[in-house]
Amino acid sequence: MFTFLSPPSIEAIHNAALRILNETGVVINHAGARDLLTAHGARLEKNRVQIPPDLVEKCIASAGKKVSVRGRGPSTRTGQAAAAKHLGDGNLYFHNLGGARDVLDPLTGTKRLATVQDVRDSTRLLDALENCHTLTPFFTPCDVPGDLMSLAMYRHALPHTTKPLQGPGVQYAPEARAAVRMAEVIGEPREILTLAVSPVSPLTLPDHEVEAIFEIARLGIAFGALPCPTAGATAPMSIAGALAQQHAESLMCIVLTQLVQPGLPIIYCGRLAMMEARTGVSVWGGVELALASAATVGLGHRYGFSVNVYGFSTNAHSLDLQNGFERGLNAAIPALAGADELSGIGEMEAGVSGSFAQMVADNEFAGSILRLKKGFEVNDDSLAVELFDPVMGGSRNFLGQKHTMKYLRAGEVLLTKFAERGTWESWERGGRLELARRAQAEAEKILREHRVEPLEERQENELDKILNAAEEEMKKK
């Protein structure tokens, strides 16, 4: 594991965040939250709540550090529950981008708004990809009312995967309650659901987000604060200053959860991006994002939290050279820093769009990152000294050696499916197909052939009933 921030630097960022919370404070106008915080030693300063360091440290200590999430079950076919993923167990897990608005066709270069059917199809495709370990609903369907988008994402993803399906980001308490009721249709919500809330940068929690955090904590659902500051716009331009703010925004949410439900499991997340000074857009592709993600890993691991950061991220609009090198850097660097989860399978255009071909390509890229993390062993067998004498006295190559087959089978060299590794002549004979075309063809093949065990009719009906009830409740909010 590589260390991208020294322990003194991590401590400096942590202490800066404590000062921000204590001296500047956070904008919270919710009366119940203010009363709760002041009852535990916080102070009021105009519209800000100043949170003392000892309260922050106490809440960090009480928070649950490990999170497990499993898929639906038990299966009506096998009777077995899906295996759980234990975040923080030393493995690296990948999941997809959540909430893309547009579907990109990489072959025509055109986009369209995502629909409910795209939510279903993307979930089924991701279910088939072995290196997508957990899912979040991928697309934000634009053919449902705005208030229902998050819940519609979850409702229409649930029937199309048996993998762990982490919940969408929510903003309102009714969304959190409805998501839990939907989870109950397929299992125990505390085992199969996580939920996230994104505070408003800088350092602000609107009333409805406070109520959502309170509801998630009361219901005992594993929680991830998902701050998304942009350095230079909604956070300081310096990476260190922006990290201190992001850290403070995570901690202010953690404090609220632990005051409501001590021990609530926490996923430590960060989504710090950089402002492109020439355009003002949020940059998800620069290597600075990878550095920030690696630093976020160090901060979260300081407390023993499992850490989820950006992985496959880019500002590119197509499956091109920029796309490849940006997502490669932004996944490899935090992976080597020890990230527990990397997001972004299928992401393009700074999260605005995604494509089915990109999902398939990222599945292969994830395999390369996992191979990178694995490294290689150095021992008597792998050093192979005893092979040299017979090889040099015979064929003078290693093709026929059992040792060669042993290490090929062990995955010493990752055999890729979409990367072009043939000769120019074989490439020409194959039609000069670029990765985008091969990946798109594979995505279409999977969508034709892959089947997911369906929910029972009563479960589908119950999900519709919950969504309809949530629509009525959301109208009243």
Order of alpha helices (4+ residues) and beta strands (2+ residues): alpha-beta-alpha-beta-beta-alpha-beta-beta-beta-beta-beta-alpha-alpha-alpha-alpha-beta-beta-alpha-beta-beta-alpha-beta-beta-beta-alpha-beta-alpha-beta-beta-beta-alpha-alpha-alpha-alpha-alpha-alpha-alpha
